[in-house]
Amino acid sequence: MINNKKVTVILPAYNAQATLEETFNAIPKNVVDDIILVDDCSKDNTVDLAKKLNIKVICHKENFGYGANQKTCYKEALKNNTDIIIMLHPDFQYDPRLIPALASMIAYDNYDCAIASRMLVNSAKYSKMPKYKYFANKFLTAFQNFFLNKGLSEYHTGYRAFSAKVLKNINFDKLSNDFIFDNQLLALIYYKNFSIGEISCPTKYFDGASSINFIRSIKYGIGVLLVSIQYRLAKLGFKTSIFKYW
C-alpha cells in the first residue's frame, strides 16, 4: 500500500516465459498488494512459471489480442477492490522499480493516471530506441497533442498507472482488442476530464522483448491519427467511434 491505497500490478502476458521471473523479482513487494497475470494463450510455459511464482493467473482459451488481454486484467483487478492499478509488461523492457513513483502520483491525489514516458529528457535516445520508432513516436505524439490540445511527451508507452475510479468511469469494453486499445484509453481519459502525469523511464531493447511488426505498427499509427481526429470532432459535438458512448 501507499498512503493507505491498495496497489495491484497487472501483467498482460503472451510468451513471457523468458523474462517473467526477472520482471516479477524486480517488483517492489513492499508497496504492491496483488499481482495478476492474464495469459493470452501463450505457446510457451508462461502459465506454469507464473503459478510457480505464486502469481494469480487468468488464462484466455484463445489469443484474443493485446487490448482484450488488458480488458481482462482491469476487470480482475477491479474485482479485488483495489485503489491503484499498474500495468507492467512482463518482458522486462520497463523497470518495475518505478512502481512506487507511479503509484505515489495517484495515491497522493496529484493525478488520476500516470505514465512512464520513454521520451522525457531524451530517455528514448539513452535507451537506444530504434530510430524509426523514435521519429514515429515524436510525430504521432505531436499530432495527437495538437488535436487533443494536451502536452504529453508520448502516448505510446506500455507502462501505466490508473486510479480505480478512472477505469470504473470508462467503458473500456467498447474499445479495440488490438494494440490501438492503449491509445483509445488515454484519449478517453482526457475526454472524461481526468488528469495524466508522467515520469521518465528508460526502456530496454533486446532480442526477445515484445514488439509489434512493421505492418502492425503502420496500422497502429493510422489508428492513432483517427483517434485524434475523432476526439476533436467529439469535442465539437460530432461524436463518432468510441466517443459515441459518452
C-alpha positions as CSV (number, residue, x, y, z in Angstrom):
1,M,0.0,0.0,0.0
2,I,0.9,3.6,-0.5
3,N,-0.9,6.3,1.6
4,N,-3.4,3.5,2.6
5,K,-4.2,2.9,-1.1
6,K,-4.2,-0.7,-2.3
7,V,-1.9,-1.2,-5.3
8,T,-2.4,-4.0,-7.8
9,V,0.0,-4.8,-10.6
10,I,-1.4,-6.4,-13.8
11,L,0.8,-8.3,-16.2
12,P,-0.7,-8.8,-19.7
13,A,1.3,-11.7,-20.9
14,Y,2.0,-13.6,-24.2
15,N,5.0,-15.9,-24.4
16,A,6.7,-14.2,-21.5
17,Q,8.4,-17.2,-20.0
18,A,12.0,-15.9,-20.7
19,T,11.5,-12.6,-18.8
20,L,8.7,-13.2,-16.4
21,E,10.7,-14.3,-13.4
22,E,13.2,-11.4,-13.7
23,T,10.3,-8.9,-14.0
24,F,8.5,-10.5,-11.0
25,N,11.6,-10.4,-8.8
26,A,12.1,-6.7,-9.5
27,I,8.6,-5.7,-8.4
28,P,8.8,-3.9,-5.0
29,K,6.6,-6.2,-2.9
30,N,6.6,-3.8,0.0
31,V,4.2,-1.5,-1.9
32,V,2.4,-3.9,-4.1
33,D,-0.6,-5.8,-2.6
34,D,-1.6,-8.0,-5.5
35,I,-0.1,-9.2,-8.8
36,I,-2.4,-10.6,-11.5
37,L,-1.2,-12.1,-14.8
38,V,-3.5,-12.6,-17.7
39,D,-2.1,-15.1,-20.3
40,D,-3.4,-14.6,-23.9
41,C,-2.9,-18.2,-24.9
42,S,0.9,-18.4,-24.8
43,K,2.7,-21.1,-26.7
44,D,5.5,-21.4,-24.1
45,N,5.4,-22.1,-20.3
46,T,4.4,-18.7,-19.1
47,V,1.4,-20.0,-17.2
48,D,3.3,-22.8,-15.4
49,L,6.1,-20.4,-14.4
50,A,3.6,-17.8,-13.2
51,K,1.9,-20.4,-11.0
52,K,5.3,-21.5,-9.7
53,L,6.0,-17.9,-8.6
54,N,2.6,-17.8,-6.9
55,I,1.2,-15.2,-9.2
56,K,-2.6,-15.2,-9.7
57,V,-3.2,-16.3,-13.2
58,I,-6.1,-15.9,-15.6
59,C,-5.9,-17.8,-18.9
60,H,-7.6,-16.9,-22.2
61,K,-8.6,-20.0,-24.1
62,E,-7.5,-18.4,-27.3
63,N,-5.4,-15.5,-28.4
64,F,-7.8,-12.5,-28.3
65,G,-5.3,-9.7,-28.6
66,Y,-3.4,-7.2,-26.5
67,G,-6.4,-4.9,-25.9
68,A,-8.5,-7.9,-24.9
69,N,-5.8,-9.0,-22.5
70,Q,-5.8,-5.6,-20.8
71,K,-9.6,-5.7,-20.5
72,T,-9.4,-8.9,-18.6
73,C,-6.6,-7.5,-16.5
74,Y,-8.5,-4.4,-15.4
75,K,-11.7,-6.4,-14.7
76,E,-9.9,-8.8,-12.4
77,A,-8.1,-6.0,-10.6
78,L,-11.3,-4.1,-10.0
79,K,-12.9,-7.2,-8.5
80,N,-10.2,-7.0,-5.8
81,N,-11.4,-3.6,-4.7
82,T,-8.0,-2.1,-5.5
83,D,-7.3,1.7,-5.5
84,I,-4.5,1.8,-8.0
85,I,-3.8,-0.4,-10.9
86,I,-0.5,-0.5,-12.6
87,M,0.1,-2.2,-16.0
88,L,3.6,-3.6,-16.4
89,H,4.7,-5.7,-19.3
90,P,6.4,-8.9,-18.2
91,D,9.0,-8.7,-20.9
92,F,11.3,-6.6,-18.6
93,Q,11.6,-3.7,-21.0
94,Y,10.3,-1.3,-18.3
95,D,11.9,-1.0,-14.8
96,P,9.5,-2.4,-12.2
97,R,11.3,-0.4,-9.5
98,L,9.5,2.7,-10.7
99,I,6.2,1.3,-9.5
100,P,6.3,3.3,-6.2
101,A,6.8,6.5,-8.1
102,L,3.9,5.9,-10.5
103,A,1.6,4.8,-7.7
104,S,2.5,7.7,-5.5
105,M,1.4,10.2,-8.1
106,I,-2.1,8.8,-7.8
107,A,-2.1,7.8,-4.1
108,Y,-1.3,11.4,-3.0
109,D,-4.0,12.8,-5.4
110,N,-1.7,14.6,-7.7
111,Y,-3.1,12.9,-10.8
112,D,-5.8,10.4,-11.8
113,C,-3.4,8.4,-14.0
114,A,0.4,8.3,-14.6
115,I,2.6,7.0,-17.4
116,A,6.2,6.1,-17.6
117,S,7.4,8.0,-20.6
118,R,10.3,7.0,-22.8
119,M,10.5,10.4,-24.4
120,L,11.1,12.7,-21.4
121,V,14.7,14.0,-21.0
122,N,15.7,12.0,-24.1
123,S,15.2,8.7,-22.3
124,A,14.5,7.0,-25.6
125,K,17.8,8.0,-27.0
126,Y,19.7,6.8,-23.9
127,S,17.8,3.5,-24.2
128,K,18.7,3.2,-27.9
129,M,15.2,3.1,-29.1
130,P,15.2,2.2,-32.9
131,K,15.3,5.4,-34.9
132,Y,12.1,4.6,-36.8
133,K,10.2,4.1,-33.5
134,Y,11.7,7.3,-32.1
135,F,10.6,9.5,-35.0
136,A,7.3,7.8,-35.4
137,N,6.6,8.3,-31.7
138,K,7.6,12.0,-32.0
139,F,5.3,12.6,-35.0
140,L,2.3,10.7,-33.6
141,T,2.6,12.4,-30.2
142,A,2.8,15.9,-31.8
143,F,-0.2,15.1,-34.0
144,Q,-2.2,13.9,-31.0
145,N,-1.2,16.8,-28.7
146,F,-2.4,19.2,-31.4
147,F,-5.8,17.5,-31.8
148,L,-6.3,16.8,-28.1
149,N,-4.9,20.2,-27.0
150,K,-2.6,18.4,-24.5
151,G,1.1,18.2,-23.8
152,L,2.2,14.7,-23.1
153,S,5.7,13.7,-24.1
154,E,4.2,10.4,-25.5
155,Y,1.0,8.4,-25.7
156,H,2.5,5.0,-26.6
157,T,4.3,3.7,-23.5
158,G,3.1,0.4,-22.1
159,Y,3.8,1.2,-18.5
160,R,0.8,3.0,-16.9
161,A,-0.9,3.5,-13.6
162,F,-4.6,4.3,-13.1
163,S,-6.8,5.1,-10.2
164,A,-9.7,2.6,-9.9
165,K,-12.2,5.5,-10.3
166,V,-10.9,6.2,-13.8
167,L,-11.4,2.7,-15.1
168,K,-14.8,2.4,-13.4
169,N,-15.8,5.6,-15.3
170,I,-14.7,4.4,-18.7
171,N,-16.4,1.7,-20.7
172,F,-13.2,0.1,-21.9
173,D,-15.1,-3.0,-23.0
174,K,-16.1,-0.9,-26.1
175,L,-12.5,-0.3,-27.1
176,S,-10.4,-2.3,-29.6
177,N,-9.0,-5.7,-28.7
178,D,-5.8,-4.8,-30.7
179,F,-2.9,-2.5,-29.9
180,I,-4.8,0.7,-30.5
181,F,-6.6,0.0,-27.2
182,D,-3.8,1.8,-25.4
183,N,-4.2,5.0,-27.4
184,Q,-8.0,4.9,-27.3
185,L,-7.9,4.6,-23.5
186,L,-5.7,7.6,-23.0
187,A,-7.9,9.7,-25.3
188,L,-11.0,8.7,-23.4
189,I,-9.3,9.5,-20.1
190,Y,-8.7,13.1,-21.4
191,Y,-12.2,13.2,-22.9
192,K,-13.6,12.4,-19.4
193,N,-11.5,15.2,-18.0
194,F,-9.2,13.1,-15.9
195,S,-5.6,14.1,-15.4
196,I,-2.4,12.3,-16.6
197,G,1.0,12.7,-15.1
198,E,4.4,11.5,-16.4
199,I,7.7,10.2,-15.1
200,S,10.8,9.4,-17.2
201,C,11.5,5.8,-17.8
202,P,14.4,4.4,-19.9
203,T,13.5,1.3,-21.8
204,K,15.5,-1.8,-22.7
205,Y,15.5,-3.1,-26.3
206,F,16.8,-6.6,-26.8
207,D,16.1,-9.8,-28.7
208,G,13.0,-11.4,-27.3
209,A,11.5,-8.2,-26.0
210,S,7.8,-7.8,-27.1
211,S,7.2,-5.6,-30.1
212,I,4.8,-5.3,-33.0
213,N,6.0,-5.9,-36.5
214,F,6.2,-3.1,-39.1
215,I,2.8,-3.8,-40.8
216,R,1.0,-3.7,-37.4
217,S,3.0,-0.6,-36.5
218,I,1.6,1.1,-39.6
219,K,-1.9,0.0,-38.7
220,Y,-1.4,1.3,-35.2
221,G,-0.1,4.7,-36.5
222,I,-3.1,5.1,-38.7
223,G,-5.3,4.3,-35.7
224,V,-3.7,7.0,-33.6
225,L,-4.4,9.6,-36.3
226,L,-8.0,8.5,-36.5
227,V,-8.5,8.5,-32.7
228,S,-7.0,12.1,-32.6
229,I,-9.3,13.4,-35.3
230,Q,-12.3,11.6,-33.7
231,Y,-11.5,13.2,-30.3
232,R,-11.5,16.7,-31.8
233,L,-14.8,16.0,-33.6
234,A,-16.4,14.7,-30.4
235,K,-15.3,17.8,-28.6
236,L,-17.1,19.8,-31.3
237,G,-20.2,17.8,-30.8
238,F,-19.9,15.2,-33.5
239,K,-19.5,12.0,-31.5
240,T,-18.0,9.2,-33.6
241,S,-16.4,5.8,-33.0
242,I,-15.5,5.2,-29.3
243,F,-16.7,8.6,-28.3
244,K,-20.3,8.0,-29.1
245,Y,-20.8,6.1,-25.9
246,W,-20.3,9.2,-23.8
